[in-house]
């Protein structure tokens, strides 16, 4: 992997940094895919740093972004490269069919 203008040898580090940066953008609200959990908004209870999927997302572009997010999650699982998505446990339980 080559990053233009950066002297990085790829032993996994630059790619992991890219995934971390994508997640940070998702969690800062730049893209409307996630919203804070009630515990995150009110700073009470467990899982205060967690997010949930935004139920108001409905445009074709936003739905395509969810598909891209699914690709990132799938790649992370297949490649054993953890992506630091701070999603609520209920999301992961639904994803696992639990």
C-alpha positions as CSV (number, residue, x, y, z in Angstrom):
1,X,0.0,0.0,0.0
2,X,1.3,3.4,-0.9
3,X,0.2,6.7,0.7
4,X,1.0,9.6,-1.6
5,X,3.3,12.1,0.2
6,X,4.0,9.8,3.1
7,X,7.0,7.5,3.7
8,X,5.2,4.5,5.1
9,X,6.2,0.9,4.7
10,X,3.1,-1.3,4.9
11,X,3.4,-3.9,7.5
12,X,-0.3,-3.3,8.4
13,X,0.2,0.0,10.2
14,X,-0.9,2.4,7.5
15,X,-3.9,0.3,6.7
16,X,-4.9,0.1,10.3
17,X,-4.5,3.9,10.6
18,X,-6.9,4.3,7.6
19,X,-9.5,2.1,9.3
20,X,-9.2,4.1,12.6
21,X,-9.6,7.4,10.7
22,X,-12.7,6.1,8.9
23,X,-14.2,5.1,12.2
24,X,-13.4,8.4,13.9
25,X,-15.2,10.2,11.1
26,X,-18.2,8.0,11.4
27,X,-18.4,8.6,15.1
28,X,-17.9,12.4,15.0
29,X,-21.2,12.9,13.1
30,X,-19.5,14.0,9.9
31,X,-21.5,11.3,8.2
32,X,-25.0,10.7,9.6
33,X,-24.8,6.9,9.8
34,X,-24.5,6.7,13.6
35,X,-26.1,8.5,16.5
36,X,-25.1,8.4,20.2
37,X,-26.8,5.9,22.4
38,X,-28.9,7.4,25.2
39,X,-26.2,6.5,27.7
40,X,-23.7,8.3,25.5
41,X,-25.8,11.4,25.2
42,X,-26.6,11.6,28.9
43,X,-23.3,10.2,30.2
44,X,-25.0,7.7,32.5
45,X,-25.0,3.9,32.7
46,X,-22.9,1.4,30.8
47,X,-21.5,1.6,27.3
48,X,-21.2,5.4,27.4
49,X,-18.9,5.6,24.4
50,X,-21.3,3.5,22.1
51,X,-23.2,4.5,19.1
52,X,-26.2,3.0,17.3
53,X,-27.3,3.1,13.7
54,X,-29.2,6.2,12.7
55,X,-32.8,5.1,11.9
56,X,-33.4,8.4,10.0
57,X,-31.0,7.3,7.2
58,X,-33.0,6.7,4.1
59,X,-31.4,8.3,1.1
60,X,-29.8,6.1,-1.6
61,X,-26.4,7.6,-0.9
62,X,-26.6,7.0,2.8
63,X,-27.8,3.4,2.3
64,X,-24.8,2.9,0.0
65,X,-22.6,4.1,2.8
66,X,-24.1,1.4,5.1
67,X,-23.2,-1.1,2.4
68,X,-19.6,0.2,2.5
69,X,-19.6,0.0,6.3
70,X,-20.7,-3.6,6.0
71,X,-17.7,-4.2,3.7
72,X,-15.4,-2.7,6.3
73,X,-16.9,-4.8,9.1
74,X,-16.7,-8.0,6.9
75,X,-13.1,-7.3,5.9
76,X,-12.1,-6.7,9.5
77,X,-13.6,-10.0,10.5
78,X,-12.1,-12.0,7.6
79,X,-8.6,-10.4,7.9
80,X,-8.6,-10.4,11.8
81,X,-7.8,-6.7,11.7
82,X,-10.0,-5.2,14.5
83,X,-11.8,-2.0,13.6
84,X,-12.5,0.1,16.6
85,X,-16.2,0.6,16.0
86,X,-17.9,1.6,19.3
87,X,-21.3,0.2,18.5
88,X,-23.7,-0.8,21.2
89,X,-23.8,-4.4,22.2
90,X,-27.3,-4.7,20.9
91,X,-26.0,-4.0,17.4
92,X,-23.4,-6.8,17.6
93,X,-26.1,-9.2,19.1
94,X,-28.4,-8.5,16.2
95,X,-25.6,-8.9,13.7
96,X,-24.7,-12.3,15.2
97,X,-28.4,-13.3,15.3
98,X,-28.4,-13.6,19.1
